[in-house]
Amino acid sequence: MTCREALRELLALDSDQKPRQELAAHLARCERCRREEAKLRFAMMALRPPERRRTDDELTSRIMTAIRAEPSPREVAEPHEPMPLRNWLVAGVLIFGGILGLHYSESFEWLRLAFGEAIDLAMGLILGVFLTTYLCLLVGSNLKRVQRLFRPH
């Protein structure tokens, strides 16, 4: 049997039909036809409609009951105290000191030699974004304090 005949016969088979003995013998000998047969088998399997899955009604109802019984995240969440302002100020001073000290460090001098004066602008933007993020986190986590501070008396 030639490969062309084998492929024709493979294409003519139904998905559940077994190949004839001669075709099976050819497939046992021919690697190329075995690969084609595997591709065809995969394509036929992909074209089959998915079987309906049975659901276990008892399991479903137990799961749904457990979900309904759980408290919502708002009920679970405990009110938390914001981080003390002292900690925020210490972190801010350290960040600001680091930004000022970076400009005079050996590492920054090396960056300036390697990348030129353009590093000043890039580092300024990066550190500006970093400082802005810090300030947003500070204000966002202490919003009530900030509102009291700026509330007209």
C-alpha positions in Angstrom: 0.0 0.0 0.0 1.4 3.5 -0.9 1.2 6.5 1.3 -1.3 8.2 -1.0 -3.6 5.2 -0.8 -3.2 5.0 3.0 -4.1 8.7 3.3 -7.2 8.3 1.0 -8.4 5.4 3.1 -7.8 7.3 6.4 -9.8 10.2 5.1 -12.6 7.8 4.1 -12.9 6.3 7.6 -15.5 7.4 10.0 -14.3 8.6 13.4 -15.2 5.4 15.2 -14.3 3.0 12.4 -11.2 0.8 12.7 -8.7 0.7 9.8 -8.4 -2.4 7.6 -5.5 -4.8 8.3 -3.5 -3.6 5.3 -3.8 0.0 6.4 -2.9 -0.8 10.0 0.2 -2.6 8.7 1.2 0.4 6.6 0.7 2.7 9.6 2.9 0.4 11.7 5.7 0.8 9.1 5.3 4.5 7.9 6.1 7.3 10.4 4.7 10.0 8.0 1.3 8.3 7.7 1.2 7.7 11.5 1.7 11.5 12.0 -1.1 12.2 9.5 -3.4 9.7 11.2 -2.7 11.3 14.6 -3.5 14.8 13.1 -6.8 13.5 11.6 -7.7 11.8 14.9 -7.1 15.0 16.7 -9.1 17.0 14.2 -12.0 14.6 14.4 -12.0 14.7 18.2 -12.0 18.5 18.1 -15.0 18.5 15.8 -17.1 16.3 18.1 -19.7 18.2 20.1 -18.8 18.5 23.7 -20.7 16.1 25.9 -23.1 17.6 28.4 -21.7 17.3 31.8 -24.0 16.1 34.5 -24.2 18.2 37.6 -24.6 16.9 41.0 -27.6 18.9 42.3 -26.8 18.0 45.9 -23.2 19.2 45.6 -24.3 22.4 43.8 -26.8 23.2 46.5 -24.2 22.5 49.3 -21.7 24.9 47.6 -24.3 27.6 47.1 -25.4 27.3 50.7 -21.8 27.6 51.9 -21.3 30.7 49.7 -24.5 32.4 51.0 -23.5 31.6 54.6 -20.1 33.3 54.4 -20.0 36.9 55.6 -19.3 39.6 53.0 -15.8 41.2 52.9 -17.2 44.4 54.4 -18.6 42.4 57.4 -15.2 40.8 57.9 -13.0 43.8 57.4 -12.0 45.3 60.7 -11.6 49.1 60.8 -7.9 49.8 60.9 -6.0 52.6 62.3 -3.9 54.5 59.7 -0.2 54.3 60.1 1.0 56.8 62.6 1.9 60.1 61.0 5.3 60.0 62.7 6.1 56.9 60.5 5.1 58.7 57.4 7.2 61.7 58.3 10.2 59.6 59.0 9.8 57.8 55.7 9.4 61.1 53.9 12.5 62.6 55.5 14.5 59.5 54.5 13.2 59.6 50.9 13.9 63.3 50.6 17.4 62.9 52.2 18.1 60.1 49.8 17.0 62.2 46.8 19.3 65.1 47.9 22.2 62.8 48.8 21.9 60.9 45.5 22.9 64.0 43.5 26.2 64.1 45.3 27.0 60.4 45.4 29.7 58.6 43.4 27.1 56.4 41.7 25.4 59.4 40.3 28.7 60.9 39.1 29.4 57.5 37.3 25.9 57.7 35.7 26.6 61.3 34.6 29.9 60.2 33.0 28.3 57.2 31.4 25.1 58.8 30.1 26.0 62.5 30.0 23.9 65.4 31.3 20.7 63.8 30.1 20.7 61.6 33.2 19.9 64.7 35.3 16.5 65.0 33.6 15.8 61.3 33.6 16.6 61.0 37.3 14.6 64.1 38.1 11.6 62.6 36.4 12.0 59.2 38.1 12.5 60.7 41.5 9.6 63.1 41.0 7.3 60.2 40.2 8.6 58.3 43.2 8.0 61.3 45.5 4.6 62.0 44.0 3.6 58.4 44.6 4.7 58.6 48.2 2.7 61.8 48.7 -0.4 60.3 47.1 -0.1 57.3 49.4 0.4 59.6 52.4 -2.7 61.7 51.6 -4.8 58.7 50.6 -4.2 56.7 53.7 -4.7 59.8 56.0 -7.6 61.3 54.1 -9.7 62.1 57.2 -6.8 63.8 58.8 -6.1 65.9 55.7 -9.8 66.8 55.4 -9.8 68.0 59.0 -6.6 70.0 58.4 -8.1 71.9 55.4 -11.6 72.2 56.6 -12.6 75.8 57.1 -13.1 76.7 60.7 
